[in-house]
Amino acid sequence: MARERTRNPAGLVALCALGIGLAPIAARGGPAAATSYITATGELDAAGAGTLAALSLSCLDRPFPNKPGHVVETPGQFRAPKDLTPAFYGCFDWHSAVHGHWALVRILKTFPKVPGAAAIRAALDRHLRPDVLAREQAFFKEARNKTFERPYGWAWYLRLAAELATWDDPDGRRWAAATKPLAGDLARALVTYLGRLSVPVREGVHPNTAFALAHAWDYATATGDDALKGAIDAAARRFYLSDRACPLAYEPSGEDFLSPCLAEADLMRRILPYGVYRPWLDDFLPDPDGAGAAPLLDPPVIRDREDPRIGHLIGLDFQRAWTLEGIASVLPSGDPHSAAWRTMAATHRQAGLRDMIGSGYGGEHWLASFALYLLTGVGR
């Protein structure tokens, strides 16, 4: 992907169209930038949500630059992204387009009167139509696309479907019905995949198994998909229950946007009852007040926010923050570890909000979703 060193013109146009002032995002990189999306008390408000919404909205219909991820077997299969996947063709790649849609749904659910709500609904209505999503479903049914976006994109699509399935809104119900067929296909494909996967993928990027299963578990819970939930429960226990002393000292790799250790802990807090989870956690992660937790104390150094691969580390800050908050959320009130995990989470939260400012299109096409996941408490 060619890097873009200038501001994203489409993003600025979208901000103006939504009636959102440009002042909050004009300050690039200074400490004050971390408060651009949040109130003085650290909460996301409607204005901040509108600013984040504009980033996702600005790329939904932007087909290029684009990074296709499908297999091409014949010359005739070289086609424009919009022809192949007409719902999710913008935002640089399929999965980013999907979680961009999820971000907009999440914002409308959380802030129904967000600035630009009508424009957001109109965009979702164009993309989440039954006829359009039927073409997405047909694309996934092609044998050559068996592994397309597995498991990361699958997980984000299930997250989108779960968000819609739990929204009491007339538009939301229509969009939920439209997204349901492909969600069912992906859920069944994931069950099959887990039955054949002998060991988990522990990378700090898209193929990570634990990260995807956390999203899929929440979908299964929201929709009552007992077959998927049972498959995730069995796979998580088989993959992770005997894990001890996760090697935090080896994290992160230079282009990670996930912590493999924290993704696993975030999944297992969903799977295990507390009486089993707490001793497992104590064996898996170090005492947060001890020397072993040092790798989590400081956010990663990001020397080029506009490099779309190095800029992954901004997303790592958000993912570390939400997983640490998730771990803390299941600990009893007054547990001394809870405060330590939350302090680390706050440090990474602040760094992510600061560093996403000025990240260029390489960051803007996806970081709003990660920020929203954290700021709206998803999964907790």
C-alpha positions as CSV (number, residue, x, y, z in Angstrom):
1,M,0.0,0.0,0.0
2,A,1.3,3.4,-0.9
3,R,1.6,5.6,2.1
4,E,-0.3,8.9,2.3
5,R,1.6,11.7,4.0
6,T,-1.1,14.3,3.6
7,R,-4.4,14.5,5.4
8,N,-7.1,12.3,4.1
9,P,-9.3,14.6,1.9
10,A,-12.2,12.2,1.9
11,G,-12.1,12.1,5.7
12,L,-12.1,15.9,5.9
13,V,-15.0,16.2,3.5
14,A,-16.9,13.6,5.6
15,L,-16.3,15.6,8.7
16,C,-17.6,18.8,7.1
17,A,-20.6,16.9,5.8
18,L,-21.4,15.7,9.3
19,G,-21.1,19.2,10.7
20,I,-18.2,18.3,12.8
21,G,-15.6,20.9,13.5
22,L,-12.0,20.3,12.4
23,A,-10.3,21.8,15.4
24,P,-10.1,18.6,17.4
25,I,-8.1,16.8,14.8
26,A,-6.0,19.7,13.6
27,A,-3.6,19.4,16.5
28,R,-1.2,16.7,15.4
29,G,0.5,14.5,17.9
30,G,0.7,16.7,21.0
31,P,-0.4,15.5,24.4
32,A,-3.7,17.4,24.1
33,A,-4.6,15.4,21.1
34,A,-5.5,12.4,23.4
35,T,-8.6,14.3,24.6
36,S,-9.9,15.0,21.0
37,Y,-12.5,12.2,21.3
38,I,-13.3,12.2,25.0
39,T,-14.7,14.5,27.7
40,A,-12.7,15.9,30.7
41,T,-13.9,12.8,32.7
42,G,-12.4,10.4,30.1
43,E,-15.7,9.4,28.5
44,L,-16.7,9.4,24.9
45,D,-19.4,11.9,24.1
46,A,-21.6,12.4,21.1
47,A,-19.3,14.9,19.5
48,G,-16.3,12.7,19.9
49,A,-18.3,9.7,18.6
50,G,-19.3,11.8,15.6
51,T,-15.6,12.6,14.9
52,L,-14.8,8.9,15.0
53,A,-17.8,8.0,12.9
54,A,-16.6,10.4,10.2
55,L,-13.4,8.4,9.8
56,S,-15.2,5.2,9.2
57,L,-17.9,6.8,7.0
58,S,-15.3,8.5,4.8
59,C,-13.8,5.2,3.7
60,L,-16.9,2.9,3.2
61,D,-17.2,4.0,-0.5
62,R,-13.5,4.6,-1.1
63,P,-12.4,1.5,-3.2
64,F,-8.8,2.5,-3.6
65,P,-6.1,2.0,-2.3
66,N,-7.1,-1.6,-1.8
67,K,-5.4,-4.7,-0.6
68,P,-7.3,-7.8,-1.9
69,G,-6.9,-11.0,0.0
70,H,-8.6,-13.5,-2.2
71,V,-7.1,-16.2,-4.4
72,V,-7.2,-15.5,-8.2
73,E,-7.3,-18.7,-10.3
74,T,-8.2,-17.3,-13.8
75,P,-7.7,-13.9,-15.6
76,G,-11.4,-13.3,-15.5
77,Q,-11.3,-13.2,-11.7
78,F,-9.4,-10.0,-11.7
79,R,-12.2,-7.5,-11.0
80,A,-12.7,-4.3,-9.0
81,P,-13.3,-4.8,-5.3
82,K,-16.8,-3.4,-5.5
83,D,-17.7,-6.0,-8.1
84,L,-16.5,-8.8,-5.9
85,T,-17.7,-7.7,-2.5
86,P,-20.2,-4.9,-3.1
87,A,-21.0,-4.3,0.6
88,F,-17.4,-4.3,2.0
89,Y,-15.1,-2.9,-0.7
90,G,-13.8,0.3,0.9
91,C,-11.5,1.1,3.8
92,F,-8.5,-0.6,2.1
93,D,-9.4,-4.2,2.8
94,W,-12.5,-6.4,3.5
95,H,-12.1,-6.7,7.2
96,S,-11.5,-3.0,7.8
97,A,-14.7,-2.3,5.8
98,V,-16.6,-4.7,8.0
99,H,-15.5,-3.3,11.2
100,G,-16.0,0.2,9.8
101,H,-19.7,-0.7,9.4
102,W,-19.7,-2.2,12.9
103,A,-18.3,1.1,14.3
104,L,-21.1,3.1,12.7
105,V,-23.7,0.7,14.1
106,R,-22.1,0.8,17.5
107,I,-22.1,4.6,17.4
108,L,-25.8,4.8,16.4
109,K,-26.7,2.4,19.2
110,T,-24.7,4.3,21.8
111,F,-25.4,7.8,20.6
112,P,-28.7,7.8,18.6
113,K,-28.5,11.6,18.1
114,V,-24.8,11.6,17.1
115,P,-24.0,14.4,14.6
116,G,-24.5,13.1,11.1
117,A,-26.8,10.2,12.2
118,A,-28.9,10.5,9.0
119,A,-25.8,10.3,6.8
120,I,-24.6,7.2,8.8
121,R,-28.0,5.5,8.4
122,A,-28.1,6.3,4.7
123,A,-24.6,4.7,4.2
124,L,-25.5,1.6,6.1
125,D,-28.7,1.3,4.2
126,R,-26.8,1.3,0.9
127,H,-24.4,-1.4,2.0
128,L,-26.5,-3.7,4.3
129,R,-29.2,-4.5,1.8
130,P,-30.3,-8.2,1.3
131,D,-29.4,-8.1,-2.4
132,V,-25.9,-6.7,-1.8
133,L,-25.1,-9.0,1.0
134,A,-26.3,-12.0,-1.0
135,R,-23.5,-11.2,-3.4
136,E,-21.0,-11.2,-0.5
137,Q,-22.4,-14.6,0.6
138,A,-21.9,-15.9,-3.0
139,F,-18.3,-14.8,-3.0
140,F,-17.6,-16.7,0.2
141,K,-19.2,-19.8,-1.2
142,E,-16.7,-20.0,-4.0
143,A,-14.2,-22.8,-3.2
144,R,-11.2,-20.5,-3.9
145,N,-12.3,-18.2,-1.1
146,K,-12.5,-21.0,1.6
147,T,-9.8,-19.3,3.7
148,F,-10.6,-15.7,2.7
149,E,-10.4,-13.5,5.8
150,R,-10.2,-16.5,8.2
151,P,-10.4,-15.9,11.1
152,Y,-10.0,-12.1,11.5
153,G,-12.5,-10.9,9.0
154,W,-15.0,-13.7,9.9
155,A,-14.8,-12.6,13.6
156,W,-15.5,-8.9,12.8
157,Y,-18.4,-9.9,10.6
158,L,-19.8,-11.9,13.5
159,R,-19.2,-8.9,15.7
160,L,-21.3,-6.8,13.3
161,A,-24.0,-9.3,13.2
162,A,-24.1,-9.5,17.0
163,E,-24.3,-5.7,17.3
164,L,-27.3,-5.7,15.0
165,A,-29.0,-8.7,16.5
166,T,-29.1,-6.9,19.9
167,W,-30.3,-3.5,18.7
168,D,-34.0,-2.6,19.1
169,D,-34.2,-0.3,16.1
170,P,-36.3,-0.5,12.9
171,D,-33.3,0.0,10.7
172,G,-31.2,-2.3,12.9
173,R,-33.7,-5.1,12.6
174,R,-33.7,-4.8,8.8
175,W,-29.9,-4.8,8.6
176,A,-29.8,-7.7,11.1
177,A,-32.0,-9.8,8.9
178,A,-29.8,-9.0,5.9
179,T,-26.5,-9.9,7.6
180,K,-27.8,-13.1,9.1
181,P,-27.3,-15.5,6.2
182,L,-23.6,-14.8,5.8
183,A,-23.2,-14.8,9.6
184,G,-24.7,-18.3,9.7
185,D,-22.4,-19.5,7.0
186,L,-19.3,-18.1,8.7
187,A,-20.3,-19.5,12.1
188,R,-20.7,-23.0,10.7
189,A,-17.4,-22.6,8.8
190,L,-15.7,-21.6,12.0
191,V,-17.0,-24.7,13.8
192,T,-15.6,-26.8,11.1
193,Y,-12.3,-25.0,11.1
194,L,-11.9,-25.3,14.9
195,G,-12.5,-29.1,14.6
196,R,-9.6,-29.3,12.2
197,L,-7.2,-26.8,13.8
198,S,-4.6,-28.8,15.8
199,V,-2.9,-25.9,17.5
200,P,-3.8,-22.2,17.8
201,V,-2.3,-19.4,15.9
202,R,-0.5,-17.1,18.4
203,E,0.6,-14.2,16.2
204,G,0.1,-10.6,17.1
205,V,-1.7,-9.8,13.8
206,H,-4.8,-11.0,11.9
207,P,-4.5,-14.8,12.1
208,N,-4.5,-14.9,15.9
209,T,-7.0,-17.5,17.1
210,A,-7.8,-16.2,20.5
211,F,-8.7,-12.7,19.3
212,A,-11.2,-14.1,16.7
213,L,-12.7,-16.5,19.2
214,A,-13.5,-13.7,21.6
215,H,-15.6,-12.0,19.0
216,A,-17.2,-15.2,17.9
217,W,-18.1,-16.1,21.5
218,D,-19.9,-12.8,22.0
219,Y,-21.8,-13.4,18.7
220,A,-22.8,-16.9,19.8
221,T,-23.9,-15.6,23.2
222,A,-25.9,-12.8,21.6
223,T,-27.6,-15.0,19.0
224,G,-28.0,-18.2,20.9
225,D,-25.8,-20.2,18.6
226,D,-25.1,-23.1,20.9
227,A,-23.2,-25.1,18.3
228,L,-20.6,-22.3,17.8
229,K,-20.4,-21.6,21.5
230,G,-19.7,-25.3,22.3
231,A,-17.1,-25.5,19.6
232,I,-15.3,-22.4,20.9
233,D,-15.5,-23.6,24.5
234,A,-14.0,-27.0,23.6
235,A,-11.3,-25.4,21.4
236,A,-10.3,-22.8,23.9
237,R,-9.9,-25.4,26.6
238,R,-7.9,-27.7,24.3
239,F,-5.7,-24.8,23.1
240,Y,-5.1,-22.8,26.2
241,L,-6.2,-24.3,29.5
242,S,-2.7,-25.8,30.2
243,D,-0.8,-22.6,29.2
244,R,1.5,-21.1,31.9
245,A,3.8,-18.1,32.1
246,C,3.0,-16.4,28.8
247,P,6.2,-14.8,27.5
248,L,5.3,-11.2,27.8
249,A,9.0,-10.3,27.4
250,Y,8.8,-11.3,23.7
251,E,5.9,-8.8,23.0
252,P,5.4,-6.9,20.9
253,S,6.8,-7.7,17.6
254,G,7.5,-4.6,15.5
255,E,4.2,-4.6,13.5
256,D,1.8,-6.1,16.0
257,F,-1.7,-4.7,16.7
258,L,-2.6,-7.5,19.2
259,S,-1.0,-8.9,22.3
260,P,-1.2,-12.7,22.0
261,C,-0.9,-13.1,25.7
262,L,-3.7,-10.6,26.5
263,A,-5.9,-11.9,23.7
264,E,-5.8,-15.3,25.2
265,A,-6.5,-14.0,28.7
266,D,-9.4,-11.9,27.3
267,L,-10.9,-15.0,25.7
268,M,-10.5,-17.3,28.7
269,R,-12.3,-14.8,31.0
270,R,-15.3,-15.5,28.8
271,I,-14.9,-19.2,28.8
272,L,-13.9,-20.2,32.3
273,P,-16.0,-19.7,35.5
274,Y,-14.2,-17.3,37.9
275,G,-13.1,-20.1,40.3
276,V,-11.2,-21.7,37.4
277,Y,-10.2,-18.5,35.6
278,R,-8.5,-16.8,38.6
279,P,-5.9,-19.5,39.3
280,W,-5.4,-20.0,35.6
281,L,-4.8,-16.2,35.2
282,D,-2.3,-16.2,38.1
283,D,-0.3,-18.9,36.5
284,F,-0.6,-17.4,33.0
285,L,0.2,-13.7,33.6
286,P,2.7,-12.3,36.1
287,D,1.7,-10.3,39.2
288,P,0.9,-6.9,37.8
289,D,2.9,-5.2,40.5
290,G,5.9,-7.4,40.0
291,A,8.9,-7.2,37.6
292,G,7.4,-9.7,35.2
293,A,4.7,-7.3,34.2
294,A,7.3,-4.7,33.1
295,P,6.6,-5.2,29.3
296,L,3.0,-4.0,29.9
297,L,4.0,-0.8,31.7
298,D,5.0,1.3,28.8
299,P,3.3,1.8,25.4
300,P,5.4,0.8,22.4
301,V,7.5,3.4,20.7
302,I,6.0,4.4,17.4
303,R,8.5,6.1,15.1
304,D,6.3,6.5,12.1
305,R,2.6,6.7,12.7
306,E,1.9,7.0,9.0
307,D,3.6,3.8,8.1
308,P,0.6,1.4,7.8
309,R,2.5,-1.5,9.3
310,I,4.5,0.3,12.0
311,G,1.3,2.1,12.8
312,H,-0.2,-1.2,13.8
313,L,1.3,-0.5,17.2
314,I,-1.3,2.2,17.8
315,G,-4.0,-0.5,17.6
316,L,-1.9,-2.6,20.0
317,D,-2.3,0.2,22.6
318,F,-6.1,0.0,22.2
319,Q,-6.2,-3.8,22.3
320,R,-3.9,-3.9,25.4
321,A,-6.2,-1.3,27.1
322,W,-9.5,-3.1,26.4
323,T,-8.1,-6.6,27.3
324,L,-6.5,-5.3,30.6
325,E,-9.8,-3.6,31.5
326,G,-11.6,-6.8,30.6
327,I,-9.4,-8.8,32.9
328,A,-9.9,-6.2,35.7
329,S,-13.7,-6.3,35.2
330,V,-14.0,-9.9,36.3
331,L,-12.0,-9.5,39.5
332,P,-13.8,-8.9,42.8
333,S,-14.2,-5.4,44.1
334,G,-11.1,-4.5,46.1
335,D,-8.9,-7.0,44.5
336,P,-5.4,-5.4,44.4
337,H,-4.6,-6.7,41.0
338,S,-7.6,-4.9,39.5
339,A,-6.3,-1.4,40.2
340,A,-2.9,-2.4,38.7
341,W,-4.4,-3.8,35.5
342,R,-6.6,-0.7,35.2
343,T,-3.7,1.7,35.6
344,M,-1.8,-0.1,32.8
345,A,-4.9,0.1,30.7
346,A,-5.3,3.8,31.2
347,T,-1.7,4.4,30.1
348,H,-2.2,2.5,26.8
349,R,-5.6,4.1,26.2
350,Q,-4.0,7.6,26.5
351,A,-1.2,6.6,24.1
352,G,-3.5,5.2,21.5
353,L,-5.8,8.2,21.5
354,R,-2.8,10.4,21.1
355,D,-1.0,8.5,18.4
356,M,-4.0,7.8,16.2
357,I,-4.1,11.6,15.5
358,G,-2.1,12.2,12.3
359,S,-1.8,8.5,11.4
360,G,-2.9,9.1,7.8
361,Y,-5.2,6.9,5.8
362,G,-3.1,3.9,6.8
363,G,-4.5,4.4,10.4
364,E,-7.7,6.3,9.8
365,H,-9.3,3.4,7.8
366,W,-9.3,1.2,10.9
367,L,-8.2,2.8,14.1
368,A,-11.6,4.4,14.8
369,S,-13.1,0.9,15.2
370,F,-10.4,0.0,17.8
371,A,-10.9,3.2,19.7
372,L,-14.6,2.7,19.8
373,Y,-14.3,-0.9,20.9
374,L,-12.3,0.4,23.9
375,L,-14.2,3.6,24.6
376,T,-17.7,2.0,24.6
377,G,-16.8,-1.0,26.7
378,V,-17.4,-3.8,24.2
379,G,-17.2,-7.3,25.6
380,R,-17.6,-6.2,29.2
